[in-house]
Amino acid sequence: MNYQKYLTGSWQIIGTTFNLWLKGDRTEPSITYSIVNNQPLTLLDQVRFRKNNKMK
């Protein structure tokens, strides 16, 4: 299976019960996944969000 086709790229969080996103001071959360290694499959995740009008 071609995992890169289905897993990599940016994913927006549109619904959650995770307290970090429910406080309201961090908005527009997204997670970007990239493949570091195929055997074994290893992913790198980068979390981004807006806080005080700046992307972090």
MIDREN-874001 format. One record per atom (N, C-alpha, C, O): atom name; residue in one letter; x, y, z. Coordinates in steps of 0.001 Angstrom, whole numbers, plus 500000, padded with zeros to 6 digits. Example, Ala and Ser with C-alpha at 12.3 -4.5 7.8 and 13.67 -1.06 7.14 Angstrom:
residues 2
{a=N	r=A	u=513190	v=494310	w=507800}
{a=CA	r=A	u=512300	v=495500	w=507800}
{a=C	r=A	u=513200	v=496700	w=507800}
{a=O	r=A	u=514236	v=496681	w=508465}
{a=N	r=S	u=512850	v=497750	w=507080}
{a=CA	r=S	u=513670	v=498940	w=507140}
{a=C	r=S	u=512900	v=500030	w=507870}
{a=O	r=S	u=513409	v=501138	w=508039}
END
This chain:
residues 56
{a=N	r=M	u=500848	v=498809	w=500000}
{a=CA	r=M	u=500000	v=500000	w=500000}
{a=C	r=M	u=500886	v=501243	w=500000}
{a=O	r=M	u=501932	v=501273	w=500648}
{a=N	r=N	u=500463	v=502250	w=499279}
{a=CA	r=N	u=501197	v=503510	w=499204}
{a=C	r=N	u=500757	v=504423	w=500348}
{a=O	r=N	u=499846	v=505235	w=500188}
{a=N	r=Y	u=501412	v=504282	w=501504}
{a=CA	r=Y	u=501036	v=505065	w=502682}
{a=C	r=Y	u=501245	v=506556	w=502468}
{a=O	r=Y	u=500488	v=507374	w=502990}
{a=N	r=Q	u=502267	v=506910	w=501704}
{a=CA	r=Q	u=502547	v=508323	w=501494}
{a=C	r=Q	u=501344	v=509031	w=500876}
{a=O	r=Q	u=501054	v=510174	w=501231}
{a=N	r=K	u=500650	v=508379	w=499972}
{a=CA	r=K	u=499486	v=508966	w=499309}
{a=C	r=K	u=498372	v=509280	w=500308}
{a=O	r=K	u=497676	v=510284	w=500159}
{a=N	r=Y	u=498199	v=508434	w=501321}
{a=CA	r=Y	u=497069	v=508576	w=502244}
{a=C	r=Y	u=497412	v=509296	w=503549}
{a=O	r=Y	u=496535	v=509906	w=504161}
{a=N	r=L	u=498651	v=509234	w=503976}
{a=CA	r=L	u=498992	v=509763	w=505289}
{a=C	r=L	u=499698	v=511106	w=505268}
{a=O	r=L	u=499496	v=511922	w=506167}
{a=N	r=T	u=500516	v=511347	w=504267}
{a=CA	r=T	u=501312	v=512570	w=504279}
{a=C	r=T	u=500486	v=513778	w=503858}
{a=O	r=T	u=499442	v=513657	w=503218}
{a=N	r=G	u=500989	v=514935	w=504237}
{a=CA	r=G	u=500318	v=516184	w=503919}
{a=C	r=G	u=499736	v=516829	w=505163}
{a=O	r=G	u=499951	v=516356	w=506279}
{a=N	r=S	u=499012	v=517892	w=504968}
{a=CA	r=S	u=498438	v=518650	w=506085}
{a=C	r=S	u=497010	v=518211	w=506370}
{a=O	r=S	u=496202	v=518015	w=505463}
{a=N	r=W	u=496731	v=518065	w=507635}
{a=CA	r=W	u=495407	v=517687	w=508113}
{a=C	r=W	u=494929	v=518782	w=509058}
{a=O	r=W	u=495636	v=519147	w=509996}
{a=N	r=Q	u=493748	v=519298	w=508816}
{a=CA	r=Q	u=493177	v=520315	w=509697}
{a=C	r=Q	u=492339	v=519639	w=510771}
{a=O	r=Q	u=491631	v=518666	w=510510}
{a=N	r=I	u=492431	v=520170	w=511972}
{a=CA	r=I	u=491616	v=519668	w=513077}
{a=C	r=I	u=490318	v=520474	w=513074}
{a=O	r=I	u=490328	v=521680	w=513322}
{a=N	r=I	u=489212	v=519806	w=512794}
{a=CA	r=I	u=487938	v=520531	w=512698}
{a=C	r=I	u=486996	v=520198	w=513849}
{a=O	r=I	u=485983	v=520871	w=514040}
{a=N	r=G	u=487325	v=519171	w=514607}
{a=CA	r=G	u=486532	v=518809	w=515773}
{a=C	r=G	u=487403	v=518073	w=516760}
{a=O	r=G	u=488178	v=517203	w=516364}
{a=N	r=T	u=487299	v=518397	w=518043}
{a=CA	r=T	u=488151	v=517771	w=519048}
{a=C	r=T	u=487565	v=517942	w=520441}
{a=O	r=T	u=486731	v=518816	w=520680}
{a=N	r=T	u=488013	v=517100	w=521344}
{a=CA	r=T	u=487727	v=517274	w=522770}
{a=C	r=T	u=489025	v=517513	w=523525}
{a=O	r=T	u=489029	v=517525	w=524756}
{a=N	r=F	u=490138	v=517705	w=522798}
{a=CA	r=F	u=491452	v=517919	w=523395}
{a=C	r=F	u=491522	v=519326	w=523979}
{a=O	r=F	u=491326	v=520303	w=523257}
{a=N	r=N	u=491795	v=519439	w=525260}
{a=CA	r=N	u=491765	v=520724	w=525966}
{a=C	r=N	u=492663	v=521797	w=525360}
{a=O	r=N	u=492332	v=522981	w=525429}
{a=N	r=L	u=493791	v=521411	w=524770}
{a=CA	r=L	u=494704	v=522390	w=524188}
{a=C	r=L	u=493999	v=523260	w=523152}
{a=O	r=L	u=494269	v=524458	w=523066}
{a=N	r=W	u=493099	v=522672	w=522363}
{a=CA	r=W	u=492418	v=523411	w=521312}
{a=C	r=W	u=491113	v=524031	w=521797}
{a=O	r=W	u=490552	v=524882	w=521107}
{a=N	r=L	u=490623	v=523634	w=522950}
{a=CA	r=L	u=489338	v=524148	w=523439}
{a=C	r=L	u=489462	v=525435	w=524236}
{a=O	r=L	u=488454	v=526103	w=524465}
{a=N	r=K	u=490660	v=525806	w=524666}
{a=CA	r=K	u=490857	v=527011	w=525475}
{a=C	r=K	u=490518	v=528286	w=524714}
{a=O	r=K	u=490080	v=529271	w=525309}
{a=N	r=G	u=490722	v=528267	w=523385}
{a=CA	r=G	u=490389	v=529432	w=522571}
{a=C	r=G	u=491552	v=530346	w=522252}
{a=O	r=G	u=491406	v=531237	w=521416}
{a=N	r=D	u=492725	v=530160	w=522895}
{a=CA	r=D	u=493857	v=531029	w=522595}
{a=C	r=D	u=494708	v=530499	w=521449}
{a=O	r=D	u=495579	v=531210	w=520948}
{a=N	r=R	u=494469	v=529263	w=521030}
{a=CA	r=R	u=495145	v=528665	w=519875}
{a=C	r=R	u=494073	v=528300	w=518851}
{a=O	r=R	u=493158	v=527532	w=519148}
{a=N	r=T	u=494190	v=528848	w=517661}
{a=CA	r=T	u=493184	v=528608	w=516632}
{a=C	r=T	u=493842	v=528060	w=515372}
{a=O	r=T	u=495067	v=528045	w=515256}
{a=N	r=E	u=493019	v=527613	w=514437}
{a=CA	r=E	u=493464	v=527084	w=513145}
{a=C	r=E	u=494501	v=525966	w=513288}
{a=O	r=E	u=495523	v=525999	w=512604}
{a=N	r=P	u=494265	v=524982	w=514156}
{a=CA	r=P	u=495257	v=523919	w=514329}
{a=C	r=P	u=495328	v=523007	w=513109}
{a=O	r=P	u=494314	v=522711	w=512477}
{a=N	r=S	u=496547	v=522567	w=512789}
{a=CA	r=S	u=496751	v=521597	w=511720}
{a=C	r=S	u=497973	v=520746	w=512057}
{a=O	r=S	u=498850	v=521161	w=512815}
{a=N	r=I	u=498010	v=519565	w=511484}
{a=CA	r=I	u=499145	v=518664	w=511657}
{a=C	r=I	u=499606	v=518265	w=510261}
{a=O	r=I	u=498799	v=517850	w=509429}
{a=N	r=T	u=500903	v=518390	w=510008}
{a=CA	r=T	u=501488	v=517989	w=508733}
{a=C	r=T	u=502346	v=516755	w=508978}
{a=O	r=T	u=503234	v=516759	w=509830}
{a=N	r=Y	u=502067	v=515697	w=508219}
{a=CA	r=Y	u=502805	v=514442	w=508343}
{a=C	r=Y	u=503718	v=514251	w=507143}
{a=O	r=Y	u=503336	v=514521	w=506005}
{a=N	r=S	u=504924	v=513783	w=507413}
{a=CA	r=S	u=505855	v=513401	w=506349}
{a=C	r=S	u=506520	v=512087	w=506749}
{a=O	r=S	u=506650	v=511776	w=507932}
{a=N	r=I	u=506935	v=511329	w=505747}
{a=CA	r=I	u=507559	v=510034	w=506005}
{a=C	r=I	u=509058	v=510227	w=506192}
{a=O	r=I	u=509731	v=510826	w=505353}
{a=N	r=V	u=509568	v=509711	w=507302}
{a=CA	r=V	u=510996	v=509758	w=507600}
{a=C	r=V	u=511672	v=508493	w=507085}
{a=O	r=V	u=512778	v=508546	w=506548}
{a=N	r=N	u=510995	v=507349	w=507254}
{a=CA	r=N	u=511555	v=506061	w=506870}
{a=C	r=N	u=510415	v=505134	w=506459}
{a=O	r=N	u=509348	v=505149	w=507073}
{a=N	r=N	u=510636	v=504336	w=505434}
{a=CA	r=N	u=509613	v=503397	w=504976}
{a=C	r=N	u=509657	v=502061	w=505701}
{a=O	r=N	u=508614	v=501426	w=505862}
{a=N	r=Q	u=510818	v=501614	w=506140}
{a=CA	r=Q	u=510957	v=500313	w=506805}
{a=C	r=Q	u=511725	v=500456	w=508098}
{a=O	r=Q	u=512947	v=500587	w=508035}
{a=N	r=P	u=511121	v=500443	w=509238}
{a=CA	r=P	u=509680	v=500437	w=509435}
{a=C	r=P	u=509103	v=501830	w=509163}
{a=O	r=P	u=509821	v=502828	w=509212}
{a=N	r=L	u=507828	v=501884	w=508883}
{a=CA	r=L	u=507176	v=503155	w=508587}
{a=C	r=L	u=507321	v=504097	w=509782}
{a=O	r=L	u=506875	v=503788	w=510887}
{a=N	r=T	u=507946	v=505240	w=509548}
{a=CA	r=T	u=508167	v=506242	w=510592}
{a=C	r=T	u=507704	v=507585	w=510059}
{a=O	r=T	u=508143	v=508023	w=508995}
{a=N	r=L	u=506823	v=508234	w=510792}
{a=CA	r=L	u=506281	v=509527	w=510370}
{a=C	r=L	u=506819	v=510650	w=511247}
{a=O	r=L	u=507081	v=510459	w=512434}
{a=N	r=L	u=506976	v=511807	w=510651}
{a=CA	r=L	u=507299	v=513034	w=511367}
{a=C	r=L	u=506042	v=513886	w=511355}
{a=O	r=L	u=505417	v=514066	w=510310}
{a=N	r=D	u=505672	v=514411	w=512518}
{a=CA	r=D	u=504488	v=515273	w=512557}
{a=C	r=D	u=504876	v=516672	w=513026}
{a=O	r=D	u=505657	v=516843	w=513962}
{a=N	r=Q	u=504309	v=517662	w=512349}
{a=CA	r=Q	u=504536	v=519059	w=512695}
{a=C	r=Q	u=503178	v=519681	w=512997}
{a=O	r=Q	u=502296	v=519706	w=512140}
{a=N	r=V	u=503015	v=520181	w=514214}
{a=CA	r=V	u=501759	v=520801	w=514640}
{a=C	r=V	u=501898	v=522310	w=514486}
{a=O	r=V	u=502880	v=522907	w=514926}
{a=N	r=R	u=500897	v=522914	w=513853}
{a=CA	r=R	u=500875	v=524369	w=513675}
{a=C	r=R	u=499542	v=524911	w=514168}
{a=O	r=R	u=498517	v=524232	w=514113}
{a=N	r=F	u=499578	v=526146	w=514651}
{a=CA	r=F	u=498370	v=526819	w=515112}
{a=C	r=F	u=498625	v=528311	w=515130}
{a=O	r=F	u=499769	v=528761	w=515063}
{a=N	r=R	u=497556	v=529067	w=515222}
{a=CA	r=R	u=497664	v=530527	w=515307}
{a=C	r=R	u=497445	v=530939	w=516763}
{a=O	r=R	u=496483	v=530527	w=517410}
{a=N	r=K	u=498374	v=531770	w=517259}
{a=CA	r=K	u=498248	v=532330	w=518599}
{a=C	r=K	u=498734	v=533773	w=518551}
{a=O	r=K	u=499829	v=534048	w=518060}
{a=N	r=N	u=497935	v=534677	w=519051}
{a=CA	r=N	u=498256	v=536115	w=519014}
{a=C	r=N	u=498546	v=536569	w=517581}
{a=O	r=N	u=499491	v=537323	w=517347}
{a=N	r=N	u=497746	v=536116	w=516638}
{a=CA	r=N	u=497859	v=536468	w=515218}
{a=C	r=N	u=499168	v=536022	w=514566}
{a=O	r=N	u=499538	v=536556	w=513520}
{a=N	r=K	u=499874	v=535060	w=515157}
{a=CA	r=K	u=501110	v=534530	w=514580}
{a=C	r=K	u=500986	v=533012	w=514474}
{a=O	r=K	u=500483	v=532354	w=515385}
{a=N	r=M	u=501453	v=532466	w=513349}
{a=CA	r=M	u=501502	v=531004	w=513205}
{a=C	r=M	u=502710	v=530496	w=513978}
{a=O	r=M	u=503812	v=531037	w=513887}
{a=N	r=K	u=502464	v=529449	w=514732}
{a=CA	r=K	u=503549	v=528848	w=515539}
{a=C	r=K	u=503615	v=527382	w=515227}
{a=O	r=K	u=504450	v=526670	w=515784}
END
